[in-house]
Amino acid sequence: MDSQTKEKRICILRGSPRADGNTNELTDIAQEELESRGAVVTSFTLYDMKLLPCRACRICQSNWSVFGCPLDDEMERIFDTVMTADLILLSTPVYSWYCTPPLKIVMDRMVYGMNKYYGEEKGPSLWEGKHLALITTCGYPVEKGADLLEEGLRRYCRHSKLRYDGMLAERHMGYGTTFMDAGKTERAADFAAKLMTGLQG
Ligand SMILES: Cc1cc2nc3c(=O)[nH]c(=O)nc-3n(C[C@H](O)[C@H](O)[C@H](O)COP(=O)(O)O)c2cc1C
């Protein structure tokens, strides 16, 4: 089976605390579209998981073939899924110009556990070549609300040897307003379709 016909695996990391909130509404539409195009999707709701922050012990740097983190939580499950995924889809509202705390925990744990750059000698990136993309929502206009998060992710991808496949960002006009509309629904489905096309190459 060549790379175009092989089943695509996608890991969605959901970082919104609101199960039926804006970011999850957009992400649900994208997930449906991905699945309708044959992707096998595993989705993690990070606020429901036990996830501890990186303690910078650097034990993960001593073994270049495993995640190797000694913290006792649910991160290993995410690591295993990411290792078999073609695309990692981050989903988060913007909080203080970046992602929410549990997604930041996962990003920190992976930037060390996946990138064996920080030991005595520089080792490999275990997730080199995987794709990464972002679905986000914010209160400011997108160019002022989501710009720093996107720039951070571009650098994160460059550093980790991941392929950055872009961002879907939508503005939330306030908690008294209805977030979803036909335009957002269409853009979420189109974004997912574009991600699938990017995985076929
Ligand atoms: C604690 C907190 C911090 C926020 N910080 C920002 C911010 O820095 N920039 C921004 O544009 N919106 C910010 N927002 C607005 C949210 O990003 C926006 O309402 C988002 O759509 C909420 O998504 P959700 O429904 O998935 O929770 C913040 C909201 C909260 C609750």
The ligand as an SDF file (V2000), in Angstrom:
LIG
                    3D

 31 33  0  0  0  0  0  0  0  0999 V2000
   -9.2100   32.7370   30.9670 C   0  0  0  0  0  0  0  0  0  0  0  0
   -9.4910   33.2230   29.5730 C   0  0  0  0  0  0  0  0  0  0  0  0
   -8.4820   33.8630   28.8760 C   0  0  0  0  0  0  0  0  0  0  0  0
   -8.7020   34.3390   27.5890 C   0  0  0  0  0  0  0  0  0  0  0  0
   -7.6860   34.9580   26.9110 N   0  0  0  0  0  0  0  0  0  0  0  0
   -7.8890   35.4060   25.6460 C   0  0  0  0  0  0  0  0  0  0  0  0
   -6.8230   36.0400   24.9200 C   0  0  0  0  0  0  0  0  0  0  0  0
   -5.6980   36.1870   25.3700 O   0  0  0  0  0  0  0  0  0  0  0  0
   -7.0870   36.4710   23.6590 N   0  0  0  0  0  0  0  0  0  0  0  0
   -8.3040   36.3100   23.0740 C   0  0  0  0  0  0  0  0  0  0  0  0
   -8.4700   36.7250   21.9130 O   0  0  0  0  0  0  0  0  0  0  0  0
   -9.3290   35.6980   23.7300 N   0  0  0  0  0  0  0  0  0  0  0  0
   -9.1560   35.2430   25.0000 C   0  0  0  0  0  0  0  0  0  0  0  0
  -10.1810   34.5950   25.6710 N   0  0  0  0  0  0  0  0  0  0  0  0
  -11.4680   34.3540   24.9740 C   0  0  0  0  0  0  0  0  0  0  0  0
  -11.5980   32.8990   24.4850 C   0  0  0  0  0  0  0  0  0  0  0  0
  -10.4650   32.5260   23.7180 O   0  0  0  0  0  0  0  0  0  0  0  0
  -12.8540   32.7190   23.5980 C   0  0  0  0  0  0  0  0  0  0  0  0
  -13.9990   33.1200   24.2970 O   0  0  0  0  0  0  0  0  0  0  0  0
  -12.9900   31.2680   23.1310 C   0  0  0  0  0  0  0  0  0  0  0  0
  -13.8610   31.1990   22.0220 O   0  0  0  0  0  0  0  0  0  0  0  0
  -13.5150   30.3290   24.2200 C   0  0  0  0  0  0  0  0  0  0  0  0
  -13.5400   29.0240   23.7170 O   0  0  0  0  0  0  0  0  0  0  0  0
  -14.3700   27.8110   24.3640 P   0  0  0  0  0  0  0  0  0  0  0  0
  -15.8270   28.0800   24.1170 O   0  0  0  0  0  0  0  0  0  0  0  0
  -13.8650   26.6080   23.6570 O   0  0  0  0  0  0  0  0  0  0  0  0
  -14.0470   27.8190   25.8280 O   0  0  0  0  0  0  0  0  0  0  0  0
   -9.9880   34.1460   26.9720 C   0  0  0  0  0  0  0  0  0  0  0  0
  -10.9980   33.4740   27.6940 C   0  0  0  0  0  0  0  0  0  0  0  0
  -10.7620   33.0200   28.9650 C   0  0  0  0  0  0  0  0  0  0  0  0
  -11.8710   32.2930   29.7070 C   0  0  0  0  0  0  0  0  0  0  0  0
  1  2  1  0
  2  3  1  0
  2 30  2  0
  3  4  2  0
  4  5  1  0
  4 28  1  0
  5  6  2  0
  6  7  1  0
  6 13  1  0
  7  8  2  0
  7  9  1  0
  9 10  1  0
 10 11  2  0
 10 12  1  0
 12 13  2  0
 13 14  1  0
 14 15  1  0
 14 28  1  0
 15 16  1  0
 16 17  1  0
 16 18  1  0
 18 19  1  0
 18 20  1  0
 20 21  1  0
 20 22  1  0
 22 23  1  0
 23 24  1  0
 24 25  2  0
 24 26  1  0
 24 27  1  0
 28 29  2  0
 29 30  1  0
 30 31  1  0
M  END
$$$$
